[in-house]
Amino acid sequence: MSLYFVLYWDVWGNEQNGWDVNDVSRHSMVGRIPDTQQDVLDLLKANNWINDYVTLDEVQIEFNCDSVQISDKSNNCPIGRVEWGV
């Protein structure tokens, strides 16, 4: 099954008024479908999409049926998503 990281690289807005994702880029990833939040973080680190020092205290990870949304826990700014089976 294919894995992809969708990077939200053009994000506008703020915590009070909400965020708008204006542009994304989609990239193949190597690994397996994550089962836990730690699996998601490890997958992002292994594919060099997030720094090694980032912890679960800093990111919010929300599972959907065929993807995982990732956002900054401090201000809810969207970072991207991991998709599979697409």
C-alpha positions as CSV (number, residue, x, y, z in Angstrom):
1,M,0.0,0.0,0.0
2,S,1.3,3.5,-0.9
3,L,2.0,6.1,1.7
4,Y,2.1,9.8,1.0
5,F,2.8,13.0,3.0
6,V,0.7,16.0,1.9
7,L,2.7,19.1,3.1
8,Y,0.6,22.2,3.8
9,W,3.2,24.7,2.7
10,D,1.1,27.8,2.2
11,V,-1.0,28.3,5.3
12,W,-2.6,31.6,6.2
13,G,-4.5,32.8,9.2
14,N,-4.2,32.6,13.0
15,E,-5.5,30.7,16.0
16,Q,-8.3,33.2,16.7
17,N,-9.8,33.4,13.2
18,G,-8.8,30.0,11.9
19,W,-6.4,28.7,9.3
20,D,-6.7,28.4,5.5
21,V,-4.5,26.0,3.6
22,N,-3.8,27.6,0.2
23,D,-1.4,25.2,-1.4
24,V,0.0,21.7,-0.8
25,S,2.5,19.3,-2.2
26,R,2.2,15.5,-2.2
27,H,5.3,13.3,-1.6
28,S,5.8,9.5,-1.5
29,M,6.9,8.0,1.8
30,V,8.6,4.8,2.8
31,G,7.2,2.8,5.8
32,R,4.1,1.2,7.0
33,I,0.6,2.5,7.8
34,P,0.8,4.0,11.3
35,D,-1.4,2.6,14.1
36,T,-0.5,5.0,16.8
37,Q,0.4,8.7,17.2
38,Q,4.0,7.7,18.0
39,D,4.0,5.6,14.7
40,V,3.0,8.8,12.8
41,L,5.8,10.8,14.4
42,D,8.4,8.1,13.8
43,L,7.2,7.8,10.1
44,L,7.6,11.6,9.6
45,K,11.0,11.6,11.2
46,A,12.2,8.5,9.2
47,N,11.2,10.3,6.0
48,N,12.7,13.6,7.0
49,W,9.5,15.5,7.2
50,I,9.8,16.6,10.8
51,N,12.9,17.3,13.0
52,D,14.1,14.5,15.2
53,Y,13.6,16.6,18.4
54,V,9.8,17.1,17.9
55,T,7.7,15.2,20.4
56,L,4.0,14.3,20.8
57,D,3.8,17.2,23.2
58,E,4.3,19.6,20.3
59,V,2.0,18.1,17.6
60,Q,-1.6,17.1,17.4
61,I,-2.3,13.9,15.4
62,E,-5.8,13.0,14.4
63,F,-6.6,9.7,12.7
64,N,-9.3,9.4,9.9
65,C,-10.2,6.3,8.0
66,D,-7.4,6.6,5.4
67,S,-5.3,9.5,6.6
68,V,-3.8,11.3,9.6
69,Q,-4.0,15.1,10.1
70,I,-1.0,16.7,11.8
71,S,-1.1,20.2,13.4
72,D,1.0,22.3,15.7
73,K,-0.4,21.8,19.2
74,S,0.5,25.3,20.4
75,N,-1.7,27.1,17.9
76,N,-3.6,24.4,15.9
77,C,-1.8,25.5,12.7
78,P,-2.2,22.7,10.2
79,I,1.1,21.1,9.1
80,G,0.0,18.3,6.7
81,R,-1.4,14.8,6.5
82,V,-0.3,11.3,5.9
83,E,-2.4,9.4,3.4
84,W,-2.6,5.7,2.4
85,G,-4.6,3.7,0.0
86,V,-5.2,6.7,-2.3
